[in-house]
Amino acid sequence: MKKGIHPDYHPVIFQDASTGKKFLTRSTITSESTLEWEDGNRYPLVVVDVTSDSHPFWTGAQRVLDTAGRVQKFEQRYGKRTRPTQD
């Protein structure tokens, strides 16, 4: 890698805003606030809205869409559509 063209890549603590869960990883993001981690060192703290700890896909709270109802509603409004036949 060329020297001087890449951003600083350092350890950062990310915290989920809704669950409070924290995890330590590496990133180029910076933050004014810091937090002491389990190893006794202080790292920048970044609070994020969604992580795998609170995302509906990973927690199993995902909504199921009623696609059958949507199709019926469309057909009631616009009628059943058919494709034109090719001769």
Buried (B, 14 or more C-beta within 10 A) or exposed (E): EEEEEEEEEEEBBBBBEEEEEBEBEEBEEEBEEEBEBEEEEEBBBBEEEEBEBBEEEEEEEEEEEEEEEEEEEEEEEEEEEEEEEEE
